[in-house]
Amino acid sequence: MTNAARAESPDMFVQFANIIVYQMADQWPGLDAGSHTAAELHFFEMETTKIFFLLFVIINIMGLLRAMLSPERVRQYVHAKPKNLFLNSRHRKIKFLNE
């Protein structure tokens, strides 16, 4: 995506970083909106916000999955699987590596 297209339709992370860095730049002494420092702060704020948002989504999805799955259902699923399928293939690999 080009810079012109990004300026026309910024996503919510870019908009939030714009508010934090560029609209508040005049409140911070020595920070010019066109400087490299402002661009670095904008990038840092945008990426940090994305990471925290993704963490929030993943934590909530995992919480929902844990709430929906009871330990008994997991036990039933595990006991229905063929036993030693993974161990046999792993054991063969270990024997092959030791030879």
Buried (B, 14 or more C-beta within 10 A) or exposed (E): EEEEEEEEEBEEBBEBBBEBBBEEBEEEEEBEBEEEEBEEBBEEBBEEBBEEEEEEEEEEEEEEEEEEEEEEEEEEEEEEEEEEEEEEEEEEEEEEEEE
